[in-house]
Amino acid sequence: MSQKLKFMDFCAGIGGGRLGLTNLGLECVAFSEIDPLAVNTYNVLHDSDEKNYGDLTKIDTNKLPKFDLLIGGFPCQTFSIVGKRKGFDDERGKIIYSLVKILKNNKIPFFILENVKGLISHDKGRTLDTIKELLENAGYDLYYNVLNSLDYGVPQMRERVYFVGIKKGLCKKEFKWPRKIKNKNIENFLCDDESVILPLDNVTFNKYLNNKYNKGKYNLKEILSKDYLVLDTRQSDLRIYKNKVPTLRTGRHGILYVKNGELHKLTGYEGLLLQGFPDEIANKAKNAKINSNKLLSQAGNAMTVNVISAICKELLKCIEEETNE
Ligand SMILES: C[S@@+](CC[C@H](N)C(=O)[O-])C[C@H]1O[C@@H](n2cnc3c(N)ncnc32)[C@H](O)[C@@H]1O
């Protein structure tokens, strides 16, 4: 059955979710994305020729193709701590209503949704309660959990809330969240031979190093002696990470790492690897000359491929048990 499962990719971005599913043999029948630059990268990475239905809030549900699973990483900004926390009052917060409409009208058996962890505490938990109620009332057994990409084979700290829905009565077996797996070495991810080296006298970097919070705290010589140490500069803060990278985010381009005694800027290609895109797919973006900073932003918006595969594998166990009975 898993071979035949068809899905549609909503708020598709650059298709991290899509790849997590196609890796398991599922077939993408269409997608929906409004950002033309993300669509361009999506087409490059996935060689996709499926139809883009554009703005999902304006879709005529009768015109959608038939599919079994809806995947959607609805926009983060409305719910995230980074955003202004307007929640449902923000237009984009209403995307969930359109997704629920599609689930209901098109009687979709399964869904996987993703959002930022901040959704859970947004508006004292009321936003989460509303979303849960909406999805359950649409006729689904609902499971939700916060997973960290770091636990699923990529060295990136990325906590996201995932929702899995199974149409009531479809599966007797309860959905189980995937088990954590051992992480891979960070060297395999920070490996772009086109990464730019930051001169050690870079004014901005030195401002971070020597501002009133950090002065005397870090020894640059010592930092540079440790290959693959990761440095994150943001606001007035300088943070150092070993064997892992902080959450990639749109607009956060202050991530550096040490290699051969030099400071390298994290590239878009490396951002893709850190989101679980394999080297051969990430290379397509390089070959298509997609701007590295733009790609890094897009990677920061994506779902982690490995996490989606791990979740979907568990979902398939529930589905396959039904078909085998
Ligand atoms: C958090 S990102 C999801 C990324 C995606 N899941 C991936 O793996 O790359 C949210 C995406 O939703 C898109 N979006 C926002 N409003 C939309 C709408 N009304 N219809 C379709 N896509 C929308 C944004 O352009 C953005 O790319």
The ligand as an SDF file (V2000), in Angstrom:
LIG
                    3D

 27 29  0  0  0  0  0  0  0  0999 V2000
    7.4600   27.0610    7.0670 C   0  0  0  0  0  0  0  0  0  0  0  0
    7.4790   27.1340    5.3320 S   0  0  0  0  0  0  0  0  0  0  0  0
    7.2480   25.4410    4.9360 C   0  0  0  0  0  0  0  0  0  0  0  0
    8.3670   24.8400    4.1890 C   0  0  0  0  0  0  0  0  0  0  0  0
    8.1850   23.4760    3.6000 C   0  0  0  0  0  0  0  0  0  0  0  0
    7.3170   22.6330    4.3420 N   0  0  0  0  0  0  0  0  0  0  0  0
    9.5410   22.8120    3.2960 C   0  0  0  0  0  0  0  0  0  0  0  0
    9.7610   21.6870    3.7420 O   0  0  0  0  0  0  0  0  0  0  0  0
   10.3750   23.4240    2.6480 O   0  0  0  0  0  0  0  0  0  0  0  0
    5.9110   27.8120    4.9570 C   0  0  0  0  0  0  0  0  0  0  0  0
    5.6750   28.0290    3.4650 C   0  0  0  0  0  0  0  0  0  0  0  0
    4.2990   28.3400    3.2750 O   0  0  0  0  0  0  0  0  0  0  0  0
    4.1940   29.1950    2.1620 C   0  0  0  0  0  0  0  0  0  0  0  0
    2.8700   29.8280    2.1840 N   0  0  0  0  0  0  0  0  0  0  0  0
    2.4560   30.8540    2.9670 C   0  0  0  0  0  0  0  0  0  0  0  0
    1.1710   31.1560    2.7130 N   0  0  0  0  0  0  0  0  0  0  0  0
    0.7470   30.2840    1.7580 C   0  0  0  0  0  0  0  0  0  0  0  0
   -0.4870   30.1040    1.0740 C   0  0  0  0  0  0  0  0  0  0  0  0
   -1.5260   30.8930    1.3310 N   0  0  0  0  0  0  0  0  0  0  0  0
   -0.5660   29.1320    0.1380 N   0  0  0  0  0  0  0  0  0  0  0  0
    0.4940   28.3430   -0.1360 C   0  0  0  0  0  0  0  0  0  0  0  0
    1.7080   28.4670    0.4700 N   0  0  0  0  0  0  0  0  0  0  0  0
    1.8280   29.4260    1.4100 C   0  0  0  0  0  0  0  0  0  0  0  0
    5.3540   30.1480    2.3670 C   0  0  0  0  0  0  0  0  0  0  0  0
    5.6960   30.8270    1.1680 O   0  0  0  0  0  0  0  0  0  0  0  0
    6.4500   29.2000    2.8840 C   0  0  0  0  0  0  0  0  0  0  0  0
    7.2680   28.7460    1.8460 O   0  0  0  0  0  0  0  0  0  0  0  0
  1  2  1  0
  2  3  1  0
  2 10  1  0
  3  4  1  0
  4  5  1  0
  5  6  1  0
  5  7  1  0
  7  8  2  0
  7  9  1  0
 10 11  1  0
 11 12  1  0
 11 26  1  0
 12 13  1  0
 13 14  1  0
 13 24  1  0
 14 15  1  0
 14 23  1  0
 15 16  2  0
 16 17  1  0
 17 18  1  0
 17 23  2  0
 18 19  1  0
 18 20  2  0
 20 21  1  0
 21 22  2  0
 22 23  1  0
 24 25  1  0
 24 26  1  0
 26 27  1  0
M  CHG  2   2   1   9  -1
M  END
$$$$
